Amino acid sequence: MEKVGKNVLGRSPSARKVQPPSGKIGAFVSLIVAIGLVLVITGPAQGLSVLVSPGADLPAGRTRIHPDTSLGLSGDYTFNVYTNNTWPDEWVWQKSLTATKSNADLKVTFYSEVYKHKTEGHTLFRYQIENTTESTTVIRNGNIAGFNSGWEFIDSGIIDLGGDQEWDQGDILHIGKSIALGKAQLDFAFRAWGGGGFVDRPLYPGEKSQWFYVVTDAPSWSIGQATVQNTNSSVSPIPVLVPIPEPLTILTVFASIAGLTGYVYRKRRSN
């Protein structure tokens, strides 16, 4: 008698074991998922909240100067000054880092903090520099490496709680995003071009700078490194907080997962 509903192996079609996708298909599916996650994580920064509106963004190659016109600085773009009396509730503290480093004539303490927007999830980084009393020279400029990512800088400036737009001792005069050796860095300076020459407002021994900040669309942070300089002296590397991970790093991680998934599938099929 013919046995209906059985295949040649003696099992009904509905009872056949579903095989996992082939290695290539599995890897491809995983990679597509990874790319989708990356696109979600690294989507455009349009509409994200800033500390001061409108935000003073920093695309690569742009520099911004202090808004106090009495300084006589030259430039088309100014950075923001946050002058409210209190820190806004929507920016929630996440981590602080304090690091001190010295050379023959400079001893510098660098303060860095990161805040996260409580509803939108992106980050604000703020920095303060202390030229300690042990120093014998001034600080004129510096940079923060580790900003070599695709995250956007959607706002920048200084924090002067209860203050105004006028320059105060310790204010940076210049902030910008430059490219060095193919990677981005945040540049800051206590000097800026004034048309007829540099306007110089250095940070003297025993002084602290005002906090300066950038708002990014990055969701998290890690440790980068800073450099502070006088004309003929520099201190580096100083550990500071910076945005992470890079979008490319995220893609690499998920692509690695996709490759591992494909390898596992191939092993299972070969067994």
Secondary structure, DSSP 4 states (H G I P E B T S, - for coil): ---TT--TTSS-GGGSPPPPPPHHHHHHHHHHHHHHHHHHHT---TT---SSSS-----TT-EEE-S-GGG----S-B-EEE--SS--TTEEEEEEEEEEEE-SS-EEEEEEEEEEETTT--EEEEEEEEE-TT-SS-B-EEEEE---SS--EEEEEEE-TT--SS--TT--SEEEEEEETTEEEEEEESEEE-SSSEEE--B-TTEEPPEEEEEES-SEEEEEEEEEE-SS-EEEEEEEEEEE--HHHHHHHHHHHHHHHHHHHHHHHH-
